[in-house]
Amino acid sequence: MKFLNALALVLTVLTASNCKDIKTENTSEKVSEALRETKKEKTMNVLFVLTSHDQLGDTGKKTGFWVEEFANPYYTLLDKGVSITIATPKGGAAPIDPSSDGPDAATEDTKRFDKDAEAKDKIAHTKTLANMNADDFDAVFYPGGHGPLWDLASDATSIALIEKFNAQNKVVAFVCHAPAALKNVKDAEGNPIVKDKKVTGFTNTEEEAVGLTDVVPFLVEDMLKANGGNYSKKGDWEAYAVQDGNLITGQNPASSKLVAEKLLDHLK
């Protein structure tokens, strides 16, 4: 009888323990599922920073941002549910480089942009960069065009904003001429942000090919190297992008999609 009583007691304890384990496991599964759903439902916010500069040096010609370098990343992120805010140093209309707005430079994304009244309205009414706060965004992206060489490269607000994004270990991404905006950006130790980092950007030979070597205030490739970046590139006009931690850079307009995809992967 004592043996049967002892056996019954052991079975009772084991059953209770087993039920507790199942309950704990079920609770953990529910918590994990809830966290996954919360992460899935969280809207990612990305800030796009465009140039306000529209004069191509002393040539009398217009410049601005390059449409493809805006449009492809814009739709790549937008189609994945990312919320996008567009800002410029001056606010208001962001100038479009006319060379990027013709049939020779057209892509599926630029054609989509041409028919997108909402996107065009955002470009016509950009936010003022000084009113933007890195705390409100998960990443920042700079499209190129020659404009950034003249304004964003030395814009104190842009420089401070990139430094804050970097200090928060959030993605900072640039394509083509946009790495010009990194010219005066420092890391937490006061070194150039690109020092010892893998980077790319519009090449010297690509600049020569478009006949603007003697027009631009500096060459992106030379600047990145001078600031200690581990600069690499592919052939002229080939798609190429590199990532080093939270820093993403692309070589030319054709690299816009690669930059956008790397940014999106980092946000997941």
N, C-alpha and C positions, 0 to 999 in steps of 0.2 A: 504493500500500500504506500509506504514511504517513497518507494521508487517511482510509482505512478504519479504521486503528488509532485515529486521533484521534476519528473518529465513534463508534466502539465505546466509547471512554473516556467521551465526553460522555453517551452513552445510559446507561451504567452509573451515572454520577453522578446523572443525572436520576431514574433508577429508584430508586436508594437514597434520594434526597431525598424522592421521592414517597411511598415506603413509610414513611419517618420521619414525614412530615406526617400520613399516615393513622393511624399508630400513636398520635401525639400527640393527634390529633383524637378518636380512639376513647377514649383514656385520659381526656381532658377530659370527654367525654360521660358516661363511666362515673362520674367523680367528681361531676359535676353531678347525675346521676340519683340517686346515693347520698345527696347532700346534700338533694335534694328529698324522698326517702323518709324521711330522718331527721327533717326538719322536719315531714313529714306525720304521722309516728308519735309525735312529741313531744306529750305530754299537757299541755294548758294548765291552769294552776291559778289559780282565782279565789277570793278571800276575800270572803264576804258578812258585813257588820257590821250587826247588828240592835241595837235599843234594849233596855235592861233596865228602863226606866221604865214603870210601869203606872198611875200616878195622873194624872188629867186636871185638873191644878191643884187648886183647892179645891172643885171641883164634887161631889166624892164619886163621880164616875164613873170608869170604867176607860179606859185607853188602851194603847198599845203600838205594834207595827208593823202596817202595812196589808197584809193578805194578798195582794191582787192585785199590789202593788208588789214583793213577794217572789216570788210564784209564777210570774208571767210570765217575768221574767229567769232564774229558777232553771231552768225547763224549756227556755227558749230556748237556754241555754248547755249544760245537761245533755244535751239531744238532739243536740248537736254534739260530744259527747265531752269536754266540759270537766269537770275535777274541781273540785268546790265544797266549801269548808270554811266553816262558819257559826260566828261568834263574837259574843259580847256582852260588855259591860263586866264583868258579874258572873258570866258563865258560867251553865250550867244552862238552865232553861226560859226561852225568850224570850216575853214577853207579847204576845198577839194583841189588837189593838183589836177589841172586840166588834162595833163598827159595821161592820167590814170582813168579818165572818164570817157575815153573814146572807144570805138569798136576794136582797135588793135589791142587794147588792154582788157577787153571784156572777158569775163569768166561767168560760169553759171551763177556764182554768188553775186557778182556785180550786177548781172541782169536782174536777179531777184531784188537787189537793193533798189534798182531803178524803178521797180514797180511797187516798192514798199513805202507807202505814205507815212506809216508810223515811224519807221527807221529814219526816213528823211526829215521828219519833224524833230526827232531827237537830235539830229545833226544840226538842224537850223536853230535849235534852242538848247545848246549844251549848258551844263551847270558850270559855275565858276569854281575853278580848282581850289581856291583858298577856302571854300566852304566844305570841302570833302575831308573826311576823317577816316584814317585807316581802320579804326575800331569798328566801322560799319560794314567792312568788306572782308571777303575771304581771300581775295587776290587782286592784283592790279595788272593791266595789260596796256602796253604802248604800241599802237600801230606806227608804221613809218611814213615815208614821204620825206622830202628834203626839209620841210618846215622845222622839225625838231632840232636840226643843227643850229638854227638861229635863236629859238626861244627856250625850248625845254632843256637844252644843254646847260643853261646858266640860270634857269628859273628857280629861285630860292624855295618857293612853295613846293614845286615838283621834287626838288632834291630832298627836302625835309620829309615829304610824304613817302618817297621810296625808302628812305632810311628808317622810317617808322614801320612800314610793312616788313622790311628786312629784320628789324629788331624783334618783331612778333613772329618771325619765321613763316611769314605768309609768302605765297608765290608772287614774284615780280618777273614779268615776261615782256619781251621786246622783240620786234622783228625789223629786219632790213636796216633803215637809217635810225630807227628808234633807240638802239643802244647808245646813241649820242646823248640821250638823257642821263646816262650813267657817268658822264665825263667828270662831274664834280661830286658824285655821291660817295660817301665814306661808310665803312663798317663801324662796328662798336669800338674798335681799337684805333680808329682814325685813319685807317689805310683805305686806298681806293677799293670800292666794293668788289671790283672785278679781280683784284690781286690774287694770283694763284688759283683763279677759277676758270673752268672751261667756258669759253665764250666764242661767239661768232657774230657776224654782222656784215653789212654791205662791204664788198671787197674793193681794194684799190683799182683792180682791173675792171670791175663792173662800173665804178665811177668814171674811169677813163673811157669806157665804152659808150657812156651816155654823154660824154663831152663836158663834164662838170668838175673835173679835178681842180681847175684853177678858179672855180666860182664858189665852191663851198668853203666855209670858214675852217674846216678841218676834215680829214678823212677818218671815217669810222674805224677802219682796220688799224690805222696808225695809232689812233687814240687808245683803243683797247689794249694794244701791245704796250704802249708807253705807260699805261696804268698798271701794268703787271699781269694782264690777263693771259691765260693760256689759249691764245687765239688759234682757231682752226677753220678750214673752209673746204668747200668742194669746188668743182669747176664753175665758171660764171653761169649764173641763172639756174643752177641745179638746186633742187630742194634740199635744205640741210638745216637742222636745228640741234642744239645741244642743251643739256641740263646739268647743272651742278648744284645739288641741294635744292634750294627754293628759287634759284636763278635760272631762267629759261631765255635763250636767245636764238633767233633765226637769221639766216644769211640774207635773204632777198624776198621779193613778193611771193615767189613760188613756195617759200618756206612757211607761209602763214598758217597753212593747215597743220603742219607738223607742230608748230608752236602751240596752236589751239588744242591739239590732241594731248600734248604733254601737260598743258595747264589743266585740262579736264581730268586727266588721269590722276593728277596730284590732288584734285579736289575731292575725289571719290573716297 
